[in-house]
Amino acid sequence: WDLRNHDPLSVTNLSQDGSDEAMVVAISGSGKWIATGGTSQLLKIWNTRTMSLMTAQEGHCGTIVDLKFSPDDKQIVTVGADGIILVWNLYS
């Protein structure tokens, strides 16, 4: 979003059927990836240049309520409403 303009730079539909409500979003330190998590219980990784979905990974049995990239962008940590913390390795 360019705050000097009222229109967003990009709009991406996170769910084709509208059932996935994104609850958390993080951008990698390099700016190369966006990670989202939410009610679908999936960790989704998006390419920021193309806004295309690179992968969707299962692991939680509840809504993903927080996520963070590691400082070197090689891992993502997710926390679910299921009480589980998962560490994911990223390979690019």
N, C-alpha and C positions, 0 to 999 in steps of 0.2 A: 504494500500500500504506500503510495506516495502521498504524504499528508498535505502536500500543496494542491492536490487534485482530489476531487470527491469520488472518483472511480477507482476501484481496486486494480492493481496491475495484472492480477490473475485470479481466476475463480476455478476451483477444482471440486468436482463432485466426489466425495469420499465413498459413496455407496450407490450402486446402480439402482437398488430397489428402495433406497431411503431408510433402511432399517439400521444402519450403522451411525450412531451418534458419536462424533469425536469428542472426547472429554479432555485430552491432553495433546499437546503438540510441542515439538522441539526441533530446532534447526542445528545441524552439525556446525562445529567450529570453523570448518573449511567452507561452509555455505553450500556444499555439494548435495546434501541430503536433508530431507524433512522426515521426521518420524511422527506418526500419529497412533493413538490408541484410544479405545472407547468401549462402547457397549457390545461390539461384535466380538470382543475378547481377542482381537488380532492386533499384533504389532505390524503396522504398515510402514514401509520405507518408500519415499517418493524422490525422484530426481528433480532437483529444483530448477534445472534449466528447461526441462521438457514437461514438468509436472506429471510425468507418467509414473504409475505404480511399478516399483521394481520388485517388491516381494511383499507377501502377507504371511505372517508366521503365527501359528497357534501355540499356546502354552498355558494360558490362564483359564480358569473356570469361572471367572467373574470379570466385571468391567475393569479395564486398565485405568488406574486413577492417577498415575504419574509415570514419567519416563525422562531419562536424561542420557545424553551422549557422554562418553568419557572424554577427557581433554584431548586425547589423540585421535578421536573419532573411530577407534577400532572396536568399541563395544557400546552397547546400549543397555541400560538397566531399566526394567519395568517393574512396577508395583501394581498388584491387582487387588480388587475388593475381596478376592479369595484368600488374602493374607499371605500370598506368595510373592517373593522377589526373584525375578529371573534376570540373568546376565546373558546377553546375546553377543556373539562375535560377528563383526561385519567384515566382509571381504569384498574388495572392489577391484 
